Amino acid sequence: MDYNHITKFLEKFKQLIFQKEELKNIVIKTIENEVHCKVESSTIKIKNGVVYLKGSPMLRSEIMMHKKQIIETLGKILPESKFLDIK
C-alpha cells in the first residue's frame, strides 16, 4: 500500500505545531528582553492575536507596564503576525 498521502497529511500538522511553538518562543524572548524576567513557556497562550499570561501578579504587572513596547517589538520582528493585546 502507498502511505505517502498519510505522510503528507501528517507533515502539515507537524509544520503547524512547529510554527506555533516558534511563535511562542519569539514572544517569550521578546517579553524577557523587555522586562528582564524569566517567563515560562507554560504560562503563555497565543490566540487570535492576543497573548494571554498566567503567572505571579508582580510579573504580570511588569509586563503590563511594558505592554506597548512589547507589542511594537513583536510587530517589528513578526510583521505577518498581528499582536493586538496582552492580557
VMD Tcl script that builds the backbone (N, CA, C; Angstrom):
set m [mol new atoms 261]
animate dup $m
set s [atomselect $m all]
$s set {name element resname resid chain x y z} {
  {N N MET 1 A 0.829 -1.193 0.000}
  {CA C MET 1 A 0.000 0.000 0.000}
  {C C MET 1 A 0.869 1.251 0.000}
  {N N ASP 2 A 0.327 2.295 -0.540}
  {CA C ASP 2 A 1.031 3.570 -0.613}
  {C C ASP 2 A 0.556 4.472 0.531}
  {N N TYR 3 A 1.478 4.840 1.386}
  {CA C TYR 3 A 1.140 5.673 2.538}
  {C C TYR 3 A 1.637 7.108 2.408}
  {N N ASN 4 A 2.005 7.504 1.206}
  {CA C ASN 4 A 2.513 8.866 1.007}
  {C C ASN 4 A 1.473 9.924 1.324}
  {N N HIS 5 A 0.222 9.679 1.030}
  {CA C HIS 5 A -0.822 10.663 1.296}
  {C C HIS 5 A -0.987 10.884 2.805}
  {N N ILE 6 A -0.829 9.824 3.589}
  {CA C ILE 6 A -0.909 9.963 5.047}
  {C C ILE 6 A 0.309 10.729 5.570}
  {N N THR 7 A 1.457 10.435 5.020}
  {CA C THR 7 A 2.684 11.121 5.428}
  {C C THR 7 A 2.596 12.616 5.143}
  {N N LYS 8 A 2.095 12.966 3.986}
  {CA C LYS 8 A 1.947 14.378 3.628}
  {C C LYS 8 A 0.936 15.069 4.531}
  {N N PHE 9 A -0.145 14.368 4.843}
  {CA C PHE 9 A -1.169 14.921 5.728}
  {C C PHE 9 A -0.604 15.191 7.117}
  {N N LEU 10 A 0.121 14.253 7.655}
  {CA C LEU 10 A 0.713 14.414 8.992}
  {C C LEU 10 A 1.833 15.455 8.995}
  {N N GLU 11 A 2.510 15.606 7.882}
  {CA C GLU 11 A 3.574 16.612 7.773}
  {C C GLU 11 A 3.010 18.022 7.916}
  {N N LYS 12 A 1.794 18.242 7.424}
  {CA C LYS 12 A 1.148 19.550 7.577}
  {C C LYS 12 A 0.954 19.890 9.050}
  {N N PHE 13 A 0.490 18.917 9.831}
  {CA C PHE 13 A 0.288 19.150 11.260}
  {C C PHE 13 A 1.610 19.376 11.978}
  {N N LYS 14 A 2.633 18.668 11.574}
  {CA C LYS 14 A 3.949 18.845 12.171}
  {C C LYS 14 A 4.452 20.276 11.946}
  {N N GLN 15 A 4.253 20.794 10.747}
  {CA C GLN 15 A 4.672 22.155 10.445}
  {C C GLN 15 A 3.863 23.173 11.228}
  {N N LEU 16 A 2.559 22.957 11.366}
  {CA C LEU 16 A 1.717 23.883 12.136}
  {C C LEU 16 A 2.134 23.930 13.594}
  {N N ILE 17 A 2.397 22.781 14.176}
  {CA C ILE 17 A 2.825 22.731 15.577}
  {C C ILE 17 A 4.168 23.417 15.732}
  {N N PHE 18 A 5.092 23.190 14.800}
  {CA C PHE 18 A 6.395 23.829 14.870}
  {C C PHE 18 A 6.264 25.342 14.772}
  {N N GLN 19 A 5.394 25.825 13.894}
  {CA C GLN 19 A 5.205 27.267 13.732}
  {C C GLN 19 A 4.640 27.888 15.007}
  {N N LYS 20 A 3.685 27.225 15.645}
  {CA C LYS 20 A 3.102 27.755 16.873}
  {C C LYS 20 A 4.133 27.798 17.996}
  {N N GLU 21 A 4.946 26.761 18.113}
  {CA C GLU 21 A 5.978 26.735 19.151}
  {C C GLU 21 A 7.039 27.804 18.888}
  {N N GLU 22 A 7.405 27.980 17.633}
  {CA C GLU 22 A 8.390 29.002 17.289}
  {C C GLU 22 A 7.846 30.396 17.589}
  {N N LEU 23 A 6.582 30.633 17.281}
  {CA C LEU 23 A 5.938 31.910 17.581}
  {C C LEU 23 A 5.931 32.161 19.087}
  {N N LYS 24 A 5.600 31.139 19.852}
  {CA C LYS 24 A 5.570 31.261 21.309}
  {C C LYS 24 A 6.976 31.562 21.849}
  {N N ASN 25 A 8.000 30.927 21.291}
  {CA C ASN 25 A 9.376 31.178 21.728}
  {C C ASN 25 A 9.808 32.613 21.430}
  {N N ILE 26 A 9.407 33.143 20.295}
  {CA C ILE 26 A 9.751 34.527 19.946}
  {C C ILE 26 A 9.063 35.494 20.898}
  {N N VAL 27 A 7.804 35.236 21.226}
  {CA C VAL 27 A 7.076 36.086 22.168}
  {C C VAL 27 A 7.741 36.045 23.536}
  {N N ILE 28 A 8.122 34.864 23.984}
  {CA C ILE 28 A 8.780 34.724 25.294}
  {C C ILE 28 A 10.089 35.490 25.321}
  {N N LYS 29 A 10.910 35.333 24.295}
  {CA C LYS 29 A 12.206 36.040 24.242}
  {C C LYS 29 A 12.003 37.550 24.239}
  {N N THR 30 A 11.007 38.034 23.506}
  {CA C THR 30 A 10.730 39.470 23.450}
  {C C THR 30 A 10.316 39.993 24.816}
  {N N ILE 31 A 9.426 39.275 25.491}
  {CA C ILE 31 A 8.988 39.692 26.824}
  {C C ILE 31 A 10.163 39.675 27.794}
  {N N GLU 32 A 10.975 38.634 27.747}
  {CA C GLU 32 A 12.131 38.549 28.639}
  {C C GLU 32 A 13.113 39.688 28.398}
  {N N ASN 33 A 13.303 40.074 27.151}
  {CA C ASN 33 A 14.213 41.182 26.851}
  {C C ASN 33 A 13.670 42.514 27.361}
  {N N GLU 34 A 12.370 42.697 27.317}
  {CA C GLU 34 A 11.769 43.963 27.749}
  {C C GLU 34 A 11.689 44.093 29.266}
  {N N VAL 35 A 11.304 43.034 29.952}
  {CA C VAL 35 A 11.073 43.141 31.398}
  {C C VAL 35 A 12.203 42.545 32.233}
  {N N HIS 36 A 13.150 41.865 31.598}
  {CA C HIS 36 A 14.310 41.279 32.275}
  {C C HIS 36 A 13.900 40.298 33.368}
  {N N CYS 37 A 12.870 39.502 33.080}
  {CA C CYS 37 A 12.401 38.449 33.982}
  {C C CYS 37 A 12.225 37.174 33.171}
  {N N LYS 38 A 12.407 36.046 33.826}
  {CA C LYS 38 A 12.232 34.746 33.189}
  {C C LYS 38 A 10.742 34.454 33.029}
  {N N VAL 39 A 10.342 34.019 31.829}
  {CA C VAL 39 A 8.953 33.674 31.534}
  {C C VAL 39 A 8.922 32.219 31.072}
  {N N GLU 40 A 8.086 31.423 31.696}
  {CA C GLU 40 A 7.962 30.007 31.341}
  {C C GLU 40 A 7.034 29.842 30.142}
  {N N SER 41 A 7.326 28.863 29.323}
  {CA C SER 41 A 6.515 28.591 28.140}
  {C C SER 41 A 5.093 28.181 28.501}
  {N N SER 42 A 4.932 27.523 29.617}
  {CA C SER 42 A 3.598 27.053 30.010}
  {C C SER 42 A 2.689 28.181 30.499}
  {N N THR 43 A 3.246 29.374 30.728}
  {CA C THR 43 A 2.449 30.492 31.238}
  {C C THR 43 A 1.888 31.383 30.133}
  {N N ILE 44 A 2.189 31.060 28.879}
  {CA C ILE 44 A 1.761 31.906 27.761}
  {C C ILE 44 A 0.901 31.103 26.791}
  {N N LYS 45 A -0.177 31.739 26.353}
  {CA C LYS 45 A -1.048 31.170 25.330}
  {C C LYS 45 A -1.339 32.276 24.324}
  {N N ILE 46 A -1.253 31.966 23.049}
  {CA C ILE 46 A -1.494 32.950 21.995}
  {C C ILE 46 A -2.722 32.504 21.204}
  {N N LYS 47 A -3.709 33.410 21.126}
  {CA C LYS 47 A -4.936 33.077 20.410}
  {C C LYS 47 A -5.501 34.340 19.772}
  {N N ASN 48 A -5.708 34.298 18.482}
  {CA C ASN 48 A -6.318 35.405 17.722}
  {C C ASN 48 A -5.607 36.738 17.942}
  {N N GLY 49 A -4.282 36.718 17.958}
  {CA C GLY 49 A -3.526 37.947 18.099}
  {C C GLY 49 A -3.429 38.491 19.509}
  {N N VAL 50 A -3.907 37.732 20.482}
  {CA C VAL 50 A -3.846 38.162 21.879}
  {C C VAL 50 A -2.951 37.194 22.639}
  {N N VAL 51 A -2.032 37.748 23.420}
  {CA C VAL 51 A -1.149 36.944 24.254}
  {C C VAL 51 A -1.753 36.893 25.652}
  {N N TYR 52 A -2.095 35.694 26.106}
  {CA C TYR 52 A -2.669 35.502 27.435}
  {C C TYR 52 A -1.562 35.013 28.366}
  {N N LEU 53 A -1.474 35.639 29.542}
  {CA C LEU 53 A -0.428 35.323 30.505}
  {C C LEU 53 A -0.997 34.747 31.783}
  {N N LYS 54 A -0.284 33.801 32.326}
  {CA C LYS 54 A -0.547 33.316 33.674}
  {C C LYS 54 A 0.753 33.510 34.426}
  {N N GLY 55 A 0.661 33.792 35.689}
  {CA C GLY 55 A 1.883 33.960 36.464}
  {C C GLY 55 A 1.645 34.818 37.675}
  {N N SER 56 A 2.733 35.173 38.304}
  {CA C SER 56 A 2.644 35.967 39.524}
  {C C SER 56 A 2.130 37.371 39.204}
  {N N PRO 57 A 1.450 37.980 40.157}
  {CA C PRO 57 A 0.964 39.351 39.940}
  {C C PRO 57 A 2.101 40.335 39.661}
  {N N MET 58 A 3.244 40.124 40.275}
  {CA C MET 58 A 4.383 41.018 40.051}
  {C C MET 58 A 4.847 40.943 38.591}
  {N N LEU 59 A 4.980 39.729 38.076}
  {CA C LEU 59 A 5.410 39.553 36.691}
  {C C LEU 59 A 4.379 40.131 35.731}
  {N N ARG 60 A 3.105 39.857 35.978}
  {CA C ARG 60 A 2.041 40.379 35.117}
  {C C ARG 60 A 2.025 41.907 35.125}
  {N N SER 61 A 2.237 42.507 36.285}
  {CA C SER 61 A 2.266 43.972 36.371}
  {C C SER 61 A 3.433 44.544 35.587}
  {N N GLU 62 A 4.578 43.899 35.710}
  {CA C GLU 62 A 5.770 44.354 34.989}
  {C C GLU 62 A 5.543 44.260 33.476}
  {N N ILE 63 A 4.939 43.184 33.046}
  {CA C ILE 63 A 4.656 43.013 31.615}
  {C C ILE 63 A 3.637 44.044 31.147}
  {N N MET 64 A 2.626 44.302 31.945}
  {CA C MET 64 A 1.596 45.285 31.562}
  {C C MET 64 A 2.179 46.694 31.470}
  {N N MET 65 A 3.169 47.004 32.304}
  {CA C MET 65 A 3.803 48.323 32.218}
  {C C MET 65 A 4.576 48.485 30.915}
  {N N HIS 66 A 5.075 47.380 30.368}
  {CA C HIS 66 A 5.857 47.415 29.138}
  {C C HIS 66 A 5.065 46.883 27.938}
  {N N LYS 67 A 3.754 46.800 28.077}
  {CA C LYS 67 A 2.906 46.192 27.049}
  {C C LYS 67 A 3.073 46.856 25.690}
  {N N LYS 68 A 3.071 48.157 25.649}
  {CA C LYS 68 A 3.155 48.878 24.374}
  {C C LYS 68 A 4.482 48.580 23.663}
  {N N GLN 69 A 5.581 48.596 24.421}
  {CA C GLN 69 A 6.886 48.315 23.819}
  {C C GLN 69 A 6.966 46.867 23.332}
  {N N ILE 70 A 6.388 45.948 24.091}
  {CA C ILE 70 A 6.419 44.535 23.705}
  {C C ILE 70 A 5.649 44.328 22.408}
  {N N ILE 71 A 4.467 44.910 22.313}
  {CA C ILE 71 A 3.649 44.756 21.099}
  {C C ILE 71 A 4.335 45.395 19.901}
  {N N GLU 72 A 4.954 46.561 20.082}
  {CA C GLU 72 A 5.680 47.208 18.987}
  {C C GLU 72 A 6.864 46.366 18.532}
  {N N THR 73 A 7.609 45.808 19.475}
  {CA C THR 73 A 8.766 44.973 19.139}
  {C C THR 73 A 8.323 43.715 18.409}
  {N N LEU 74 A 7.251 43.099 18.873}
  {CA C LEU 74 A 6.730 41.911 18.192}
  {C C LEU 74 A 6.273 42.251 16.783}
  {N N GLY 75 A 5.703 43.434 16.591}
  {CA C GLY 75 A 5.289 43.872 15.264}
  {C C GLY 75 A 6.460 44.046 14.314}
  {N N LYS 76 A 7.598 44.461 14.835}
  {CA C LYS 76 A 8.802 44.612 14.009}
  {C C LYS 76 A 9.419 43.262 13.690}
  {N N ILE 77 A 9.430 42.359 14.671}
  {CA C ILE 77 A 10.038 41.044 14.473}
  {C C ILE 77 A 9.159 40.163 13.592}
  {N N LEU 78 A 7.862 40.204 13.837}
  {CA C LEU 78 A 6.908 39.351 13.119}
  {C C LEU 78 A 5.833 40.202 12.445}
  {N N PRO 79 A 6.144 40.867 11.346}
  {CA C PRO 79 A 5.152 41.745 10.714}
  {C C PRO 79 A 3.942 40.993 10.168}
  {N N GLU 80 A 4.100 39.706 9.836}
  {CA C GLU 80 A 2.960 38.956 9.304}
  {C C GLU 80 A 1.970 38.543 10.390}
  {N N SER 81 A 2.392 38.565 11.635}
  {CA C SER 81 A 1.512 38.225 12.759}
  {C C SER 81 A 1.098 39.508 13.455}
  {N N LYS 82 A -0.181 39.705 13.603}
  {CA C LYS 82 A -0.700 40.906 14.258}
  {C C LYS 82 A -0.968 40.594 15.726}
  {N N PHE 83 A -0.227 41.258 16.594}
  {CA C PHE 83 A -0.461 41.132 18.029}
  {C C PHE 83 A -1.251 42.345 18.474}
  {N N LEU 84 A -2.436 42.095 18.985}
  {CA C LEU 84 A -3.350 43.172 19.331}
  {C C LEU 84 A -3.282 43.567 20.790}
  {N N ASP 85 A -3.055 42.589 21.672}
  {CA C ASP 85 A -3.126 42.885 23.105}
  {C C ASP 85 A -2.386 41.818 23.895}
  {N N ILE 86 A -2.112 42.161 25.137}
  {CA C ILE 86 A -1.555 41.227 26.110}
  {C C ILE 86 A -2.479 41.264 27.303}
  {N N LYS 87 A -2.962 40.100 27.710}
  {CA C LYS 87 A -3.880 40.014 28.835}
  {C C LYS 87 A -3.367 39.017 29.839}
}
mol reanalyze $m
mol bondsrecalc $m
mol representation Tube
mol addrep $m
